[in-house]
Amino acid sequence: MNGNSGWEKMGPVIQDRLWEATPKTDIESAIIFKRKIFKTLNTASDEQILKTKPHEIHKLLKMEKSGKHGKEVFSIMGGPKNLKRRQDLPHFERADRCWFDFAILIDENPNQAQVLGFNFEIRFPEDFTVKFLRFDLNPPGHDNDKGGIRFHLHPGHENLRIPSPPLCPLEILHLFLYGLSIPDRPRSI
């Protein structure tokens, strides 16, 4: 957007309103949150929603301290960063050929641990019209935060960002596993 757009004034106002209206999920700690994610992924594997096997889930789901954001900030990664959407990199795969990965930043500095940021991206089969969908919550101070679009989604194009209320990472994971099914045949007009 150009520097004279009305978004410069309204973006931060809308972002603040969306943030205030979003129910905050209690996060006890990064390790407990990682265990919840692990359980969700394993359940989906048991239900054959997820093709990724439990031993593969264990290898893909990692947690480490994030030196970039502070000594008590942890990254939970569900696969390596994959900006080029290369299918040969490790990822989670659903039974319907959709595949995804994610990264979550959790800050344990405050009294109550909180999500600082995340990105969740699901990619669709090559024969599907939309190639990917990504949910982003950029950390505070990021350029997108300054522009009033800290939380947004990308519906199939990097340069298209739609403001969105931030969802809890577990809600997005459930959406990726159970809520974005590929239709057997396209809708008729």
N, C-alpha and C positions, 0 to 999 in steps of 0.2 A: 504494500500500500504506500502511496506517496506521503510525504511529510505533512501535507495539508489536509489529510483526511479527517473526517469526523471521528474515525475509529481511535485516533490518538487520545481524544477526550473520553469517548464512551467505552472503549475497550477495557480500561482498568475499572471503570464503574460496574460494567457488566460482570467482569471477572470477580470482583469483590462480592457482588450480589450472589453469583453462582456458588462461590466458596462458602458464604454464610448459609445458603440454603441446602448445602450438601451435608447429609448426616456423616459425622466422623466415626470411623470404625476404631474401636479400641485395639491397640496393638501392644501386647505385653512386652515383647522383645523381638529382635530380628530372628533369633533361633526358633522361637515358638511360632512365629509367622511362617518361617521356612517349613517347619513341620506340617503346618496346615496346608500349605501349597503342595507339599509332597503327598499328603494324604488325599487331597483332591485329585491329583494326577494319577495316583495309584488306583483310586476308585474308578476313574474314567477308563483306565487300562483294564481293570477287572470287568467292567461293563462292556468292553470292546468298542468303546467310543474312540479311545485312543489306541492306535497301533503300537505306539512306543511301549515297550515292555518294562516291568518294574526295575530290572537291573540297568536298563538304559536311562530310565528316569533318574535313578540314583547318580549315574555318571553325569547327566546333563544339568542337574540342579545343584548349583554351587553358591557358596556364600563366602564373602571376604570383606575385610575392612576396606573402606574407600578412602585412601589417603588424600584424595582431591577435595573432599567435602568436610573433613574433620575427623578427630580421633575416635569418636563414638558413632560414626556413620558407617553402615554396612550396605553392601551391594548383594542382592540376591539375584542370581542370573539363571535363567532357564534357557541355556544355550549361548553360544558366542554371539557377539554383535555381528549383524549380518545386513549392513546397509545396502549391499548390492543384490540382496535376495537370492543368494546362491543356494540352490537346493542341495549341493554336495556338502555344505557345512552342517554339523549336527543340529537337530531341531526336534520338536515334538510333532508327531504326525497323527492326524485323525484317520479313522477308517475310510472316510470319503475323499481322501487325497489332499485335504487342506493341511497346512503345516504352519507352525508358529514358534516364536521364541519371545522372550521378555527379559526385562531388567527392572529392578525395583531398588530405590534408595531408602533406607530407613535410618532415621536419626534417633539415637538413644540418649542424646544429651539432655533433652528436657525431662521433667518428671514423668511424663507420659510419652513413650516412644511414638513416633509419628512418621508417616510416609512423606519424604521430601520430594520424590519424583519417581517417574516410571515411564517405560515405553513397552507397549504390547503390540506386536504386529502379527496378523494372520495373513497368510498368502493362500490364494485360491488356485484350483487347478488351471492349467494353461488354457483350457477350452471355456473357462468362465469369463464373463464380460469384465468384471472388476478383478483386478490383479491382487490388490491387498487392501487391508483396513488397519490403520494404526491409531492407538490411543496414546497420547502423550500428556504427562504432567511434568513440565520442566521445573528444575529446582528454583527456589527463590533467587532473584537477581539475574536469571538468564535473560537474554535479549527478548525472548517471547514474553517473559513476565513483565518487562518494562513496556512492551507494546500492548499489554492487556490481553494476551492470549496464552497464558501459562498452561492452561489445560485446554486441549483441543483434540480433534481427530482428523486424520488424513483419509478421505474416502477414495483410495486408488490413485492418488497423485501427490507427490512430495510438496508441491507448491500450493496445494489446496488445503487450507486449514479452517476447520469449522469449530468455533467456540463450543465447549461442552462442559457441563458440570462434571467435576472429577468423580469417577467411580472408584470404589475400593478395588485394589488389585485382585482380590478374590472374586469380586463381582465380574470383572473383565475375564478372568480365567474361566469362570462358569459360562459366561457368554460365548467364549471361544470353544468350549467343550460341548455345550448343549444348546446354544441359542442361535447359532449362525449356520443352519443347515443348508446344504446345497440342494436346490429343487431337482427332482427327477427330470423334469422337462421345463423349459422356459414358460413363463406366464404368457397367455395370449393377450393381445391388445383389445 
